[in-house]
Structures are given as structure tokens and as C-alpha cells.
Amino acid sequence: MVYLLFVSLLWAFSFGLIKGNLAGLDASFVASVRLLLSGLVFLPFLRLRGIGRSLKLRLTGIGALQYGVMYLTYIAAFRYLKAYEVALFTLFTPLYVTLIHDLYRRRFNAGNLALAGVALLGTGIVVFEGWTFSATWTGFLLMQVSNLCFAFGQVRYREVLRDHPEMNDRQIFALLYAGGFAAAALPALFSVDWAAFSLNFTQIWTLTYLGLVASGLAFFLWNLGARRTDIATLAIFNNLKVPLSVAVSLIFFGETANLPRLLAGGTLMLAALWYNRRRTETTA
């Protein structure tokens, strides 16, 4: 759980940085640069000896969905949504995590789904301010594709590595970033106007931070944490980054926020974590 908390704090800064510093850049370019830098971080640790072709393809496919398609749709959504709306529309991810996990295990867990629902409610309390839904249909749909890809990837990674306990995460993780980079780079070749393309210093350092830290380090630690915690905790943490990001936007980026809502929603999500911890300790 410590890994998930640390990553949630890192990601809390990403909403404001993307919206404030990378607005106007092509989504596939931003995604591919972030994933290329992430892959370079873990390339020195890559060890392919003893890994079968089927497993390599599965890990690369996980990365293509969890990182490549997820990033493409997530970053593209900023064209249609405000930063708080992007945060709001991530609220369904805990439900996707629990339901996908139940499909893999072929059994329905009402308790996990209920806790995911509490996480959803807490997120809604924090960020819902009212919006014109008809004006954000495209953004909403992009975010749901993004959420589904991210939820599927982390659950699938848990399941694949459960069958291969001998695998060391850092020695295979470059494969996930390779899949993500391939999925993002291909559309970038055709969607970016390379003749007129340029980056300023702020965009360069923002991409560097996002690629090395918010993606490279954070995604690795997130999937590592996903393997080491129960599914309800993982589901709740998928939304805990939202109140944290609102708090960061309030403190560091000068945005406005409804403090009573932030405290109420954040407290509700922490209560869900506490209850789940007590529940798992009782049944252990």
C-alpha cells in the first residue's frame, strides 16, 4: 500500500502540469515521449533470458493498453474537458478494477464492489461542481476508454505475474513501456505536423519530469503495489489520487476548490481504506 500512496502523491501534480504546460501539443506525441523516457529508465534492467515468446507478447500487450491507449485517450480528453472534469471522469475506475478482477476469478465479490462504490462517491463529492454534459460527451467517452485500459492493465499484470512468481518486476517492465510506446508512437507519425513542430523550455522539462518520474518510476511502483495488495485497496487507490490532485491544484497551482467537499470526500475514501483493512485482518 505504501507504493500506491507514494505514486498517488506523485500523480497529484500531473493534472495541473499537463493542462497548464502541455496544452496544444499532440496527444500521441506527449504519450510517446513520456513512454519512451519511461522505457529508457528500465532498459538497463531488462532481462529476457528464460522468458518465453508468449509471455513477452502478453507483457507488451499489457503495456500497449495500460499505457499506450490509456495515455492517448487521457491526454486527448484535455482538449474537451477542464482539469477538474478530467479528474471527475476518472471516478469509475475502481468499479472497472473490481469487475475485471471478478471476471478473471469468475466470482462476484459484493464487498469489493461496495467499497469501490464508496471510492466513487468520495471522488464525486470532491470534484463535482456541475457541468454541461452535452458539451463534454467526447471527453467523457475518451476518459472511459482510458479508465478501462488502465484498470484492465493493472489487473491483467497481477494475474500474469501470479502465474510467474519467479519474475522480477524491474527486469521485465521495459517490455510494458515498449508496448505502450509502440501504441502511442504510430499515430504520432501521422498526426504531428513535424515541419512546424517546436517545444519551449517549459514543455521540455514538463515532458522530462512526466516521462522519468510520473510515468517511468510511478507506473512501475503502481503495478508493483498492485501485486502486493488486495483488490479492494487497489480499487480505492485508483481514485485517491483525485482528492490529492485537487489539494495540489489548490495549494501549488492557485486553482479554486471547495474545501468542505475536499475534506468530506477525502475522509470518506480514507474511511473505506480503514474499513477494508479491518475487514481483511479479520478474515485473514
Secondary structure as UniProt FT lines:
FT   HELIX           2..11
FT   TURN            12..13
FT   HELIX           14..21
FT   TURN            23..24
FT   HELIX           27..42
FT   HELIX           43..45
FT   TURN            49..50
FT   HELIX           53..63
FT   HELIX           64..69
FT   HELIX           70..77
FT   TURN            78..80
FT   HELIX           83..88
FT   TURN            89..92
FT   HELIX           93..105
FT   HELIX           110..127
FT   HELIX           133..136
FT   HELIX           137..162
FT   TURN            165..166
FT   HELIX           169..191
FT   HELIX           194..196
FT   HELIX           201..209
FT   HELIX           210..217
FT   HELIX           218..227
FT   HELIX           231..252
FT   HELIX           259..283
//
